[in-house]
Each structure stands twice: as structure tokens, then as C-alpha cells.
Amino acid sequence: MKLNRAIKIRLYPNQAQEKMLNKTFGCCRFIYNKMLEERIKVYEELKGDNQALYDHRYKTEK
């Protein structure tokens, strides 16, 4: 049986750290939304062609 555990912590960043965290989370949110927008667009274009949907993937670095 697998047991999941969680720990809650609270951060108290200074102003410089808070600014950096806000920039980082803003960038992450922007990238996520752009990729979601592209994926939705591709899905609408290739809705009937399951193989083309499967073949459409993002590039990965090796």
C-alpha cells in the first residue's frame, strides 16, 4: 500500500525574494497559458484526425 505524506510550510521572503518569486510565477503562468492556447488551436485544426493529433508533440532537448 502506497502512503502519501504532505508537509505544509510558510515562506516569509524579503522584498527582493518576493519580487523574484512573483516574476518566476508570472513567467511560468505565461508559458503554461501560451502552450495551452497552442494545444487547443492544434486540437481544433486536427479534431477528426487522431493520428495527426498523436503525432503533434513538443520538441524535447536531449
mmCIF file of the N, C-alpha and C atoms, coordinates in Angstrom:
data_MODEL
# 
_entry.id   MODEL 
# 
loop_
_atom_site.group_PDB 
_atom_site.id 
_atom_site.type_symbol 
_atom_site.label_atom_id 
_atom_site.label_alt_id 
_atom_site.label_comp_id 
_atom_site.label_asym_id 
_atom_site.label_entity_id 
_atom_site.label_seq_id 
_atom_site.pdbx_PDB_ins_code 
_atom_site.Cartn_x 
_atom_site.Cartn_y 
_atom_site.Cartn_z 
_atom_site.occupancy 
_atom_site.B_iso_or_equiv 
_atom_site.pdbx_formal_charge 
_atom_site.auth_seq_id 
_atom_site.auth_comp_id 
_atom_site.auth_asym_id 
_atom_site.auth_atom_id 
_atom_site.pdbx_PDB_model_num 
ATOM 1   N N  . MET A 1 1  ? 0.841   -1.179 0.000   1.00 0.00 ? 1  MET A N  1 
ATOM 2   C CA . MET A 1 1  ? 0.000   0.000  0.000   1.00 0.00 ? 1  MET A CA 1 
ATOM 3   C C  . MET A 1 1  ? 0.889   1.246  0.000   1.00 0.00 ? 1  MET A C  1 
ATOM 4   N N  . LYS A 1 2  ? 0.594   2.142  -0.920  1.00 0.00 ? 2  LYS A N  1 
ATOM 5   C CA . LYS A 1 2  ? 1.381   3.368  -1.037  1.00 0.00 ? 2  LYS A CA 1 
ATOM 6   C C  . LYS A 1 2  ? 0.792   4.435  -0.116  1.00 0.00 ? 2  LYS A C  1 
ATOM 7   N N  . LEU A 1 3  ? 1.673   5.100  0.620   1.00 0.00 ? 3  LEU A N  1 
ATOM 8   C CA . LEU A 1 3  ? 1.245   6.134  1.553   1.00 0.00 ? 3  LEU A CA 1 
ATOM 9   C C  . LEU A 1 3  ? 1.810   7.480  1.113   1.00 0.00 ? 3  LEU A C  1 
ATOM 10  N N  . ASN A 1 4  ? 0.943   8.440  0.921   1.00 0.00 ? 4  ASN A N  1 
ATOM 11  C CA . ASN A 1 4  ? 1.367   9.793  0.554   1.00 0.00 ? 4  ASN A CA 1 
ATOM 12  C C  . ASN A 1 4  ? 1.391   10.666 1.794   1.00 0.00 ? 4  ASN A C  1 
ATOM 13  N N  . ARG A 1 5  ? 2.422   11.470 1.920   1.00 0.00 ? 5  ARG A N  1 
ATOM 14  C CA . ARG A 1 5  ? 2.531   12.396 3.040   1.00 0.00 ? 5  ARG A CA 1 
ATOM 15  C C  . ARG A 1 5  ? 2.736   13.799 2.500   1.00 0.00 ? 5  ARG A C  1 
ATOM 16  N N  . ALA A 1 6  ? 2.313   14.756 3.279   1.00 0.00 ? 6  ALA A N  1 
ATOM 17  C CA . ALA A 1 6  ? 2.476   16.156 2.874   1.00 0.00 ? 6  ALA A CA 1 
ATOM 18  C C  . ALA A 1 6  ? 2.966   16.969 4.061   1.00 0.00 ? 6  ALA A C  1 
ATOM 19  N N  . ILE A 1 7  ? 3.735   17.974 3.754   1.00 0.00 ? 7  ILE A N  1 
ATOM 20  C CA . ILE A 1 7  ? 4.213   18.898 4.771   1.00 0.00 ? 7  ILE A CA 1 
ATOM 21  C C  . ILE A 1 7  ? 3.847   20.303 4.310   1.00 0.00 ? 7  ILE A C  1 
ATOM 22  N N  . LYS A 1 8  ? 3.218   21.065 5.172   1.00 0.00 ? 8  LYS A N  1 
ATOM 23  C CA . LYS A 1 8  ? 2.884   22.446 4.846   1.00 0.00 ? 8  LYS A CA 1 
ATOM 24  C C  . LYS A 1 8  ? 3.923   23.353 5.488   1.00 0.00 ? 8  LYS A C  1 
ATOM 25  N N  . ILE A 1 9  ? 4.415   24.288 4.684   1.00 0.00 ? 9  ILE A N  1 
ATOM 26  C CA . ILE A 1 9  ? 5.357   25.266 5.210   1.00 0.00 ? 9  ILE A CA 1 
ATOM 27  C C  . ILE A 1 9  ? 4.896   26.651 4.788   1.00 0.00 ? 9  ILE A C  1 
ATOM 28  N N  . ARG A 1 10 ? 5.336   27.632 5.491   1.00 0.00 ? 10 ARG A N  1 
ATOM 29  C CA . ARG A 1 10 ? 5.037   29.015 5.132   1.00 0.00 ? 10 ARG A CA 1 
ATOM 30  C C  . ARG A 1 10 ? 6.351   29.743 4.913   1.00 0.00 ? 10 ARG A C  1 
ATOM 31  N N  . LEU A 1 11 ? 6.423   30.473 3.812   1.00 0.00 ? 11 LEU A N  1 
ATOM 32  C CA . LEU A 1 11 ? 7.628   31.234 3.498   1.00 0.00 ? 11 LEU A CA 1 
ATOM 33  C C  . LEU A 1 11 ? 7.430   32.693 3.889   1.00 0.00 ? 11 LEU A C  1 
ATOM 34  N N  . TYR A 1 12 ? 8.493   33.290 4.354   1.00 0.00 ? 12 TYR A N  1 
ATOM 35  C CA . TYR A 1 12 ? 8.491   34.711 4.675   1.00 0.00 ? 12 TYR A CA 1 
ATOM 36  C C  . TYR A 1 12 ? 9.637   35.377 3.906   1.00 0.00 ? 12 TYR A C  1 
ATOM 37  N N  . PRO A 1 13 ? 9.431   35.578 2.588   1.00 0.00 ? 13 PRO A N  1 
ATOM 38  C CA . PRO A 1 13 ? 10.518  36.155 1.783   1.00 0.00 ? 13 PRO A CA 1 
ATOM 39  C C  . PRO A 1 13 ? 10.671  37.651 2.051   1.00 0.00 ? 13 PRO A C  1 
ATOM 40  N N  . ASN A 1 14 ? 11.887  38.133 1.859   1.00 0.00 ? 14 ASN A N  1 
ATOM 41  C CA . ASN A 1 14 ? 12.078  39.584 1.932   1.00 0.00 ? 14 ASN A CA 1 
ATOM 42  C C  . ASN A 1 14 ? 11.578  40.193 0.621   1.00 0.00 ? 14 ASN A C  1 
ATOM 43  N N  . GLN A 1 15 ? 11.657  41.510 0.481   1.00 0.00 ? 15 GLN A N  1 
ATOM 44  C CA . GLN A 1 15 ? 11.080  42.171 -0.695  1.00 0.00 ? 15 GLN A CA 1 
ATOM 45  C C  . GLN A 1 15 ? 11.747  41.738 -1.998  1.00 0.00 ? 15 GLN A C  1 
ATOM 46  N N  . ALA A 1 16 ? 13.058  41.570 -1.980  1.00 0.00 ? 16 ALA A N  1 
ATOM 47  C CA . ALA A 1 16 ? 13.761  41.147 -3.200  1.00 0.00 ? 16 ALA A CA 1 
ATOM 48  C C  . ALA A 1 16 ? 13.361  39.727 -3.589  1.00 0.00 ? 16 ALA A C  1 
ATOM 49  N N  . GLN A 1 17 ? 13.258  38.840 -2.607  1.00 0.00 ? 17 GLN A N  1 
ATOM 50  C CA . GLN A 1 17 ? 12.862  37.459 -2.882  1.00 0.00 ? 17 GLN A CA 1 
ATOM 51  C C  . GLN A 1 17 ? 11.412  37.404 -3.358  1.00 0.00 ? 17 GLN A C  1 
ATOM 52  N N  . GLU A 1 18 ? 10.556  38.217 -2.752  1.00 0.00 ? 18 GLU A N  1 
ATOM 53  C CA . GLU A 1 18 ? 9.152   38.241 -3.154  1.00 0.00 ? 18 GLU A CA 1 
ATOM 54  C C  . GLU A 1 18 ? 9.013   38.722 -4.597  1.00 0.00 ? 18 GLU A C  1 
ATOM 55  N N  . LYS A 1 19 ? 9.802   39.724 -4.969  1.00 0.00 ? 19 LYS A N  1 
ATOM 56  C CA . LYS A 1 19 ? 9.788   40.228 -6.344  1.00 0.00 ? 19 LYS A CA 1 
ATOM 57  C C  . LYS A 1 19 ? 10.236  39.141 -7.324  1.00 0.00 ? 19 LYS A C  1 
ATOM 58  N N  . MET A 1 20 ? 11.290  38.411 -6.963  1.00 0.00 ? 20 MET A N  1 
ATOM 59  C CA . MET A 1 20 ? 11.790  37.336 -7.825  1.00 0.00 ? 20 MET A CA 1 
ATOM 60  C C  . MET A 1 20 ? 10.766  36.199 -7.938  1.00 0.00 ? 20 MET A C  1 
ATOM 61  N N  . LEU A 1 21 ? 10.123  35.837 -6.837  1.00 0.00 ? 21 LEU A N  1 
ATOM 62  C CA . LEU A 1 21 ? 9.093   34.796 -6.875  1.00 0.00 ? 21 LEU A CA 1 
ATOM 63  C C  . LEU A 1 21 ? 7.927   35.221 -7.765  1.00 0.00 ? 21 LEU A C  1 
ATOM 64  N N  . ASN A 1 22 ? 7.502   36.471 -7.651  1.00 0.00 ? 22 ASN A N  1 
ATOM 65  C CA . ASN A 1 22 ? 6.407   36.956 -8.489  1.00 0.00 ? 22 ASN A CA 1 
ATOM 66  C C  . ASN A 1 22 ? 6.777   36.924 -9.970  1.00 0.00 ? 22 ASN A C  1 
ATOM 67  N N  . LYS A 1 23 ? 8.005   37.295 -10.311 1.00 0.00 ? 23 LYS A N  1 
ATOM 68  C CA . LYS A 1 23 ? 8.462   37.230 -11.706 1.00 0.00 ? 23 LYS A CA 1 
ATOM 69  C C  . LYS A 1 23 ? 8.483   35.785 -12.201 1.00 0.00 ? 23 LYS A C  1 
ATOM 70  N N  . THR A 1 24 ? 9.017   34.890 -11.362 1.00 0.00 ? 24 THR A N  1 
ATOM 71  C CA . THR A 1 24 ? 9.126   33.482 -11.746 1.00 0.00 ? 24 THR A CA 1 
ATOM 72  C C  . THR A 1 24 ? 7.753   32.864 -11.973 1.00 0.00 ? 24 THR A C  1 
ATOM 73  N N  . PHE A 1 25 ? 6.825   33.076 -11.032 1.00 0.00 ? 25 PHE A N  1 
ATOM 74  C CA . PHE A 1 25 ? 5.482   32.510 -11.180 1.00 0.00 ? 25 PHE A CA 1 
ATOM 75  C C  . PHE A 1 25 ? 4.741   33.145 -12.348 1.00 0.00 ? 25 PHE A C  1 
ATOM 76  N N  . GLY A 1 26 ? 4.987   34.429 -12.598 1.00 0.00 ? 26 GLY A N  1 
ATOM 77  C CA . GLY A 1 26 ? 4.373   35.092 -13.743 1.00 0.00 ? 26 GLY A CA 1 
ATOM 78  C C  . GLY A 1 26 ? 4.854   34.495 -15.061 1.00 0.00 ? 26 GLY A C  1 
ATOM 79  N N  . CYS A 1 27 ? 6.153   34.219 -15.158 1.00 0.00 ? 27 CYS A N  1 
ATOM 80  C CA . CYS A 1 27 ? 6.709   33.586 -16.364 1.00 0.00 ? 27 CYS A CA 1 
ATOM 81  C C  . CYS A 1 27 ? 6.145   32.182 -16.556 1.00 0.00 ? 27 CYS A C  1 
ATOM 82  N N  . CYS A 1 28 ? 6.068   31.425 -15.477 1.00 0.00 ? 28 CYS A N  1 
ATOM 83  C CA . CYS A 1 28 ? 5.525   30.060 -15.553 1.00 0.00 ? 28 CYS A CA 1 
ATOM 84  C C  . CYS A 1 28 ? 4.074   30.091 -16.029 1.00 0.00 ? 28 CYS A C  1 
ATOM 85  N N  . ARG A 1 29 ? 3.289   31.002 -15.480 1.00 0.00 ? 29 ARG A N  1 
ATOM 86  C CA . ARG A 1 29 ? 1.881   31.126 -15.861 1.00 0.00 ? 29 ARG A CA 1 
ATOM 87  C C  . ARG A 1 29 ? 1.765   31.517 -17.333 1.00 0.00 ? 29 ARG A C  1 
ATOM 88  N N  . PHE A 1 30 ? 2.612   32.444 -17.796 1.00 0.00 ? 30 PHE A N  1 
ATOM 89  C CA . PHE A 1 30 ? 2.591   32.886 -19.189 1.00 0.00 ? 30 PHE A CA 1 
ATOM 90  C C  . PHE A 1 30 ? 2.897   31.724 -20.136 1.00 0.00 ? 30 PHE A C  1 
ATOM 91  N N  . ILE A 1 31 ? 3.961   30.980 -19.849 1.00 0.00 ? 31 ILE A N  1 
ATOM 92  C CA . ILE A 1 31 ? 4.354   29.846 -20.702 1.00 0.00 ? 31 ILE A CA 1 
ATOM 93  C C  . ILE A 1 31 ? 3.264   28.779 -20.718 1.00 0.00 ? 31 ILE A C  1 
ATOM 94  N N  . TYR A 1 32 ? 2.711   28.459 -19.541 1.00 0.00 ? 32 TYR A N  1 
ATOM 95  C CA . TYR A 1 32 ? 1.644   27.458 -19.467 1.00 0.00 ? 32 TYR A CA 1 
ATOM 96  C C  . TYR A 1 32 ? 0.456   27.884 -20.334 1.00 0.00 ? 32 TYR A C  1 
ATOM 97  N N  . ASN A 1 33 ? 0.037   29.135 -20.214 1.00 0.00 ? 33 ASN A N  1 
ATOM 98  C CA . ASN A 1 33 ? -1.118  29.609 -20.975 1.00 0.00 ? 33 ASN A CA 1 
ATOM 99  C C  . ASN A 1 33 ? -0.842  29.637 -22.475 1.00 0.00 ? 33 ASN A C  1 
ATOM 100 N N  . LYS A 1 34 ? 0.379   30.010 -22.893 1.00 0.00 ? 34 LYS A N  1 
ATOM 101 C CA . LYS A 1 34 ? 0.715   30.004 -24.317 1.00 0.00 ? 34 LYS A CA 1 
ATOM 102 C C  . LYS A 1 34 ? 0.696   28.582 -24.885 1.00 0.00 ? 34 LYS A C  1 
ATOM 103 N N  . MET A 1 35 ? 1.258   27.633 -24.146 1.00 0.00 ? 35 MET A N  1 
ATOM 104 C CA . MET A 1 35 ? 1.274   26.249 -24.627 1.00 0.00 ? 35 MET A CA 1 
ATOM 105 C C  . MET A 1 35 ? -0.138  25.671 -24.653 1.00 0.00 ? 35 MET A C  1 
ATOM 106 N N  . LEU A 1 36 ? -0.963  26.017 -23.672 1.00 0.00 ? 36 LEU A N  1 
ATOM 107 C CA . LEU A 1 36 ? -2.348  25.562 -23.664 1.00 0.00 ? 36 LEU A CA 1 
ATOM 108 C C  . LEU A 1 36 ? -3.105  26.143 -24.850 1.00 0.00 ? 36 LEU A C  1 
ATOM 109 N N  . GLU A 1 37 ? -2.896  27.420 -25.125 1.00 0.00 ? 37 GLU A N  1 
ATOM 110 C CA . GLU A 1 37 ? -3.530  28.065 -26.272 1.00 0.00 ? 37 GLU A CA 1 
ATOM 111 C C  . GLU A 1 37 ? -3.138  27.367 -27.579 1.00 0.00 ? 37 GLU A C  1 
ATOM 112 N N  . GLU A 1 38 ? -1.851  27.058 -27.729 1.00 0.00 ? 38 GLU A N  1 
ATOM 113 C CA . GLU A 1 38 ? -1.392  26.373 -28.942 1.00 0.00 ? 38 GLU A CA 1 
ATOM 114 C C  . GLU A 1 38 ? -1.997  24.978 -29.044 1.00 0.00 ? 38 GLU A C  1 
ATOM 115 N N  . ARG A 1 39 ? -2.056  24.268 -27.933 1.00 0.00 ? 39 ARG A N  1 
ATOM 116 C CA . ARG A 1 39 ? -2.595  22.908 -27.947 1.00 0.00 ? 39 ARG A CA 1 
ATOM 117 C C  . ARG A 1 39 ? -4.077  22.911 -28.308 1.00 0.00 ? 39 ARG A C  1 
ATOM 118 N N  . ILE A 1 40 ? -4.817  23.884 -27.791 1.00 0.00 ? 40 ILE A N  1 
ATOM 119 C CA . ILE A 1 40 ? -6.239  23.992 -28.121 1.00 0.00 ? 40 ILE A CA 1 
ATOM 120 C C  . ILE A 1 40 ? -6.411  24.305 -29.600 1.00 0.00 ? 40 ILE A C  1 
ATOM 121 N N  . LYS A 1 41 ? -5.568  25.205 -30.140 1.00 0.00 ? 41 LYS A N  1 
ATOM 122 C CA . LYS A 1 41 ? -5.631  25.562 -31.562 1.00 0.00 ? 41 LYS A CA 1 
ATOM 123 C C  . LYS A 1 41 ? -5.353  24.338 -32.437 1.00 0.00 ? 41 LYS A C  1 
ATOM 124 N N  . VAL A 1 42 ? -4.322  23.578 -32.096 1.00 0.00 ? 42 VAL A N  1 
ATOM 125 C CA . VAL A 1 42 ? -3.981  22.378 -32.865 1.00 0.00 ? 42 VAL A CA 1 
ATOM 126 C C  . VAL A 1 42 ? -5.108  21.357 -32.773 1.00 0.00 ? 42 VAL A C  1 
ATOM 127 N N  . TYR A 1 43 ? -5.692  21.212 -31.598 1.00 0.00 ? 43 TYR A N  1 
ATOM 128 C CA . TYR A 1 43 ? -6.797  20.265 -31.433 1.00 0.00 ? 43 TYR A CA 1 
ATOM 129 C C  . TYR A 1 43 ? -7.969  20.646 -32.332 1.00 0.00 ? 43 TYR A C  1 
ATOM 130 N N  . GLU A 1 44 ? -8.294  21.944 -32.379 1.00 0.00 ? 44 GLU A N  1 
ATOM 131 C CA . GLU A 1 44 ? -9.398  22.392 -33.226 1.00 0.00 ? 44 GLU A CA 1 
ATOM 132 C C  . GLU A 1 44 ? -9.090  22.149 -34.702 1.00 0.00 ? 44 GLU A C  1 
ATOM 133 N N  . GLU A 1 45 ? -7.839  22.348 -35.116 1.00 0.00 ? 45 GLU A N  1 
ATOM 134 C CA . GLU A 1 45 ? -7.468  22.139 -36.515 1.00 0.00 ? 45 GLU A CA 1 
ATOM 135 C C  . GLU A 1 45 ? -7.476  20.662 -36.893 1.00 0.00 ? 45 GLU A C  1 
ATOM 136 N N  . LEU A 1 46 ? -7.053  19.784 -35.997 1.00 0.00 ? 46 LEU A N  1 
ATOM 137 C CA . LEU A 1 46 ? -6.884  18.365 -36.314 1.00 0.00 ? 46 LEU A CA 1 
ATOM 138 C C  . LEU A 1 46 ? -7.905  17.482 -35.603 1.00 0.00 ? 46 LEU A C  1 
ATOM 139 N N  . LYS A 1 47 ? -9.050  18.027 -35.284 1.00 0.00 ? 47 LYS A N  1 
ATOM 140 C CA . LYS A 1 47 ? -10.039 17.341 -34.463 1.00 0.00 ? 47 LYS A CA 1 
ATOM 141 C C  . LYS A 1 47 ? -10.392 15.940 -34.963 1.00 0.00 ? 47 LYS A C  1 
ATOM 142 N N  . GLY A 1 48 ? -10.571 15.774 -36.251 1.00 0.00 ? 48 GLY A N  1 
ATOM 143 C CA . GLY A 1 48 ? -11.004 14.490 -36.778 1.00 0.00 ? 48 GLY A CA 1 
ATOM 144 C C  . GLY A 1 48 ? -9.885  13.491 -37.021 1.00 0.00 ? 48 GLY A C  1 
ATOM 145 N N  . ASP A 1 49 ? -8.650  13.930 -37.041 1.00 0.00 ? 49 ASP A N  1 
ATOM 146 C CA . ASP A 1 49 ? -7.517  13.076 -37.400 1.00 0.00 ? 49 ASP A CA 1 
ATOM 147 C C  . ASP A 1 49 ? -6.731  12.682 -36.146 1.00 0.00 ? 49 ASP A C  1 
ATOM 148 N N  . ASN A 1 50 ? -7.078  11.540 -35.567 1.00 0.00 ? 50 ASN A N  1 
ATOM 149 C CA . ASN A 1 50 ? -6.448  11.113 -34.314 1.00 0.00 ? 50 ASN A CA 1 
ATOM 150 C C  . ASN A 1 50 ? -4.951  10.879 -34.464 1.00 0.00 ? 50 ASN A C  1 
ATOM 151 N N  . GLN A 1 51 ? -4.521  10.345 -35.590 1.00 0.00 ? 51 GLN A N  1 
ATOM 152 C CA . GLN A 1 51 ? -3.096  10.081 -35.783 1.00 0.00 ? 51 GLN A CA 1 
ATOM 153 C C  . GLN A 1 51 ? -2.304  11.384 -35.831 1.00 0.00 ? 51 GLN A C  1 
ATOM 154 N N  . ALA A 1 52 ? -2.836  12.389 -36.513 1.00 0.00 ? 52 ALA A N  1 
ATOM 155 C CA . ALA A 1 52 ? -2.151  13.684 -36.579 1.00 0.00 ? 52 ALA A CA 1 
ATOM 156 C C  . ALA A 1 52 ? -2.088  14.332 -35.198 1.00 0.00 ? 52 ALA A C  1 
ATOM 157 N N  . LEU A 1 53 ? -3.152  14.187 -34.403 1.00 0.00 ? 53 LEU A N  1 
ATOM 158 C CA . LEU A 1 53 ? -3.131  14.715 -33.033 1.00 0.00 ? 53 LEU A CA 1 
ATOM 159 C C  . LEU A 1 53 ? -2.063  14.016 -32.213 1.00 0.00 ? 53 LEU A C  1 
ATOM 160 N N  . TYR A 1 54 ? -1.954  12.711 -32.389 1.00 0.00 ? 54 TYR A N  1 
ATOM 161 C CA . TYR A 1 54 ? -0.955  11.946 -31.647 1.00 0.00 ? 54 TYR A CA 1 
ATOM 162 C C  . TYR A 1 54 ? 0.457   12.336 -32.076 1.00 0.00 ? 54 TYR A C  1 
ATOM 163 N N  . ASP A 1 55 ? 0.640   12.583 -33.369 1.00 0.00 ? 55 ASP A N  1 
ATOM 164 C CA . ASP A 1 55 ? 1.966   12.914 -33.895 1.00 0.00 ? 55 ASP A CA 1 
ATOM 165 C C  . ASP A 1 55 ? 2.412   14.324 -33.513 1.00 0.00 ? 55 ASP A C  1 
ATOM 166 N N  . HIS A 1 56 ? 1.480   15.209 -33.211 1.00 0.00 ? 56 HIS A N  1 
ATOM 167 C CA . HIS A 1 56 ? 1.841   16.585 -32.853 1.00 0.00 ? 56 HIS A CA 1 
ATOM 168 C C  . HIS A 1 56 ? 2.344   16.602 -31.409 1.00 0.00 ? 56 HIS A C  1 
ATOM 169 N N  . ARG A 1 57 ? 3.636   16.807 -31.265 1.00 0.00 ? 57 ARG A N  1 
ATOM 170 C CA . ARG A 1 57 ? 4.246   16.847 -29.936 1.00 0.00 ? 57 ARG A CA 1 
ATOM 171 C C  . ARG A 1 57 ? 5.210   18.010 -29.872 1.00 0.00 ? 57 ARG A C  1 
ATOM 172 N N  . TYR A 1 58 ? 5.542   18.393 -28.666 1.00 0.00 ? 58 TYR A N  1 
ATOM 173 C CA . TYR A 1 58 ? 6.514   19.463 -28.473 1.00 0.00 ? 58 TYR A CA 1 
ATOM 174 C C  . TYR A 1 58 ? 7.920   18.892 -28.537 1.00 0.00 ? 58 TYR A C  1 
ATOM 175 N N  . LYS A 1 59 ? 8.848   19.699 -28.998 1.00 0.00 ? 59 LYS A N  1 
ATOM 176 C CA . LYS A 1 59 ? 10.238  19.263 -29.079 1.00 0.00 ? 59 LYS A CA 1 
ATOM 177 C C  . LYS A 1 59 ? 10.813  19.110 -27.678 1.00 0.00 ? 59 LYS A C  1 
ATOM 178 N N  . THR A 1 60 ? 11.658  18.118 -27.518 1.00 0.00 ? 60 THR A N  1 
ATOM 179 C CA . THR A 1 60 ? 12.357  17.941 -26.245 1.00 0.00 ? 60 THR A CA 1 
ATOM 180 C C  . THR A 1 60 ? 13.848  18.011 -26.510 1.00 0.00 ? 60 THR A C  1 
ATOM 181 N N  . GLU A 1 61 ? 14.566  18.552 -25.567 1.00 0.00 ? 61 GLU A N  1 
ATOM 182 C CA . GLU A 1 61 ? 16.014  18.626 -25.702 1.00 0.00 ? 61 GLU A CA 1 
ATOM 183 C C  . GLU A 1 61 ? 16.622  17.334 -25.198 1.00 0.00 ? 61 GLU A C  1 
ATOM 184 N N  . LYS A 1 62 ? 17.658  16.872 -25.899 1.00 0.00 ? 62 LYS A N  1 
ATOM 185 C CA . LYS A 1 62 ? 18.309  15.628 -25.486 1.00 0.00 ? 62 LYS A CA 1 
ATOM 186 C C  . LYS A 1 62 ? 19.729  15.890 -25.134 1.00 0.00 ? 62 LYS A C  1 
# 
